[in-house]
Amino acid sequence: MTRNALIGLAGGGSLALLAGAFLFQSLGYAPCAMCLWQRWPHAAAIVIAAIALVLGVRALAWVGALAALTTAGIGIYHTGVERDLWEGPSSCTGGGDLGGLDGAALLSMDAPAIVLCDEVAWEFLTLSMASWNALFSIALAVIWIMAARLRA
């Protein structure tokens, strides 16, 4: 495979994962804060891929790999929070700050939806969306690294 093909595959993979996240959101699976954090490196990887393909700068593949590893790391951290392996940010876990809302405000029909980072909203083969993101992102990082190391 050529470097451009690998970069296109990696950038397209991030595009597919980001599109999948928005699809799940449109189906009613509201994202938590950590889910949103995982989206940003994918958006960056898409832009990096586009720039790398247009300019032909090989070093950008290393930056793409860093973006993929960043979202994989956040996904692993999020998975650990979901599985109670470690504590997550107090702003989005069960014991967290509710932004100054009191009990009456929380029971109101007009209350904002609260999506907790330590609850698994959806899983497939016992893996949550955060876990799947981590696995696919590690695979994308490998593709980015292959593109960066390719001598041509």
C-alpha positions as CSV (number, residue, x, y, z in Angstrom):
1,M,0.0,0.0,0.0
2,T,1.1,3.5,-0.6
3,R,1.6,6.2,2.1
4,N,-1.4,8.1,0.7
5,A,-3.6,5.1,0.7
6,L,-2.6,4.4,4.4
7,I,-3.2,8.0,5.4
8,G,-6.6,7.9,3.6
9,L,-7.5,4.7,5.3
10,A,-6.6,6.1,8.8
11,G,-8.3,9.4,8.2
12,G,-11.3,7.6,6.8
13,G,-11.4,5.3,9.8
14,S,-11.5,8.4,12.1
15,L,-14.3,9.8,9.9
16,A,-16.2,6.5,10.2
17,L,-15.8,6.4,14.0
18,L,-16.9,10.0,14.3
19,A,-19.9,9.4,12.1
20,G,-20.8,6.3,14.1
21,A,-20.7,8.4,17.3
22,F,-23.1,10.9,15.8
23,L,-25.3,8.1,14.5
24,F,-25.6,6.7,18.0
25,Q,-26.3,10.2,19.3
26,S,-29.1,10.6,16.8
27,L,-30.5,7.2,18.0
28,G,-30.9,8.6,21.5
29,Y,-27.6,7.7,23.1
30,A,-26.6,11.1,24.4
31,P,-22.8,11.4,24.9
32,C,-21.2,12.0,28.3
33,A,-18.3,14.5,28.7
34,M,-15.7,11.8,28.2
35,C,-17.4,10.6,25.0
36,L,-17.2,14.1,23.7
37,W,-13.5,14.2,24.6
38,Q,-12.9,11.1,22.5
39,R,-14.4,12.9,19.4
40,W,-11.9,15.7,19.2
41,P,-8.8,13.7,18.3
42,H,-10.8,12.0,15.6
43,A,-11.7,15.4,14.2
44,A,-8.1,16.4,14.3
45,A,-7.0,13.1,12.6
46,I,-9.4,13.8,9.7
47,V,-8.0,17.3,9.2
48,I,-4.4,15.9,9.5
49,A,-5.2,13.3,6.9
50,A,-6.6,15.9,4.5
51,I,-3.6,18.2,4.9
52,A,-1.1,15.3,4.6
53,L,-2.8,14.1,1.4
54,V,-2.8,17.6,-0.1
55,L,0.7,18.6,1.0
56,G,2.4,15.2,0.9
57,V,4.1,15.8,4.2
58,R,5.3,12.5,5.6
59,A,5.8,13.8,9.2
60,L,2.1,14.5,9.5
61,A,1.5,10.8,9.7
62,W,3.2,10.9,13.1
63,V,0.9,13.6,14.2
64,G,-2.1,11.5,13.0
65,A,-0.7,8.6,15.0
66,L,-0.6,10.8,18.1
67,A,-4.2,11.9,17.5
68,A,-5.3,8.2,17.2
69,L,-3.3,7.3,20.4
70,T,-4.8,10.2,22.2
71,T,-8.4,9.1,21.6
72,A,-7.4,5.5,22.3
73,G,-6.0,6.6,25.7
74,I,-9.1,8.6,26.5
75,G,-11.2,5.5,25.5
76,I,-9.1,3.3,27.8
77,Y,-9.5,5.7,30.7
78,H,-13.2,6.0,30.0
79,T,-13.5,2.2,30.0
80,G,-11.8,2.0,33.3
81,V,-14.2,4.6,34.8
82,E,-17.2,2.6,33.4
83,R,-15.9,-0.6,34.9
84,D,-15.1,1.0,38.3
85,L,-11.3,0.3,37.9
86,W,-10.6,3.9,38.8
87,E,-12.4,7.1,39.5
88,G,-13.4,9.4,36.8
89,P,-13.8,13.2,36.8
90,S,-16.3,14.3,39.5
91,S,-18.1,16.4,37.0
92,C,-19.5,13.4,35.1
93,T,-19.6,10.5,37.5
94,G,-22.3,9.3,40.0
95,G,-20.8,11.2,42.9
96,G,-20.2,14.4,41.0
97,D,-21.3,18.0,41.1
98,L,-24.6,18.5,39.4
99,G,-23.9,22.0,38.4
100,G,-25.7,23.6,41.3
101,L,-29.0,21.8,40.6
102,D,-31.1,20.9,43.6
103,G,-33.5,18.0,43.9
104,A,-36.5,20.0,42.7
105,A,-34.6,21.1,39.6
106,L,-33.5,17.6,38.8
107,L,-37.1,16.3,39.1
108,S,-38.4,19.0,36.8
109,M,-39.5,18.1,33.3
110,D,-37.3,21.0,32.1
111,A,-34.2,19.7,33.8
112,P,-31.2,19.2,31.6
113,A,-30.4,15.6,30.7
114,I,-27.5,14.3,32.9
115,V,-25.3,11.7,31.2
116,L,-22.9,10.0,33.6
117,C,-19.5,8.9,32.4
118,D,-19.4,5.9,34.8
119,E,-22.5,4.2,33.3
120,V,-22.3,2.1,30.1
121,A,-25.1,3.3,27.8
122,W,-24.5,0.6,25.1
123,E,-22.3,-2.4,24.7
124,F,-21.6,-5.1,22.2
125,L,-19.8,-8.4,23.0
126,T,-19.4,-7.0,26.6
127,L,-17.4,-3.9,25.3
128,S,-18.8,-0.4,25.6
129,M,-18.6,2.3,23.0
130,A,-15.5,3.7,24.8
131,S,-13.8,0.3,24.6
132,W,-14.6,-0.1,20.9
133,N,-13.3,3.4,20.2
134,A,-10.0,2.5,22.0
135,L,-9.6,-0.7,20.1
136,F,-10.3,0.8,16.7
137,S,-8.2,3.8,17.5
138,I,-5.2,1.6,18.3
139,A,-5.6,0.0,14.9
140,L,-5.8,3.4,13.3
141,A,-2.6,4.4,15.1
142,V,-0.9,1.4,13.7
143,I,-2.0,2.4,10.2
144,W,-0.7,6.0,10.8
145,I,2.6,4.6,12.0
146,M,2.9,2.3,8.9
147,A,2.3,5.4,6.7
148,A,4.9,7.4,8.6
149,R,7.5,4.6,8.3
150,L,6.9,3.9,4.6
151,R,9.9,4.9,2.5
152,A,8.4,6.2,-0.7
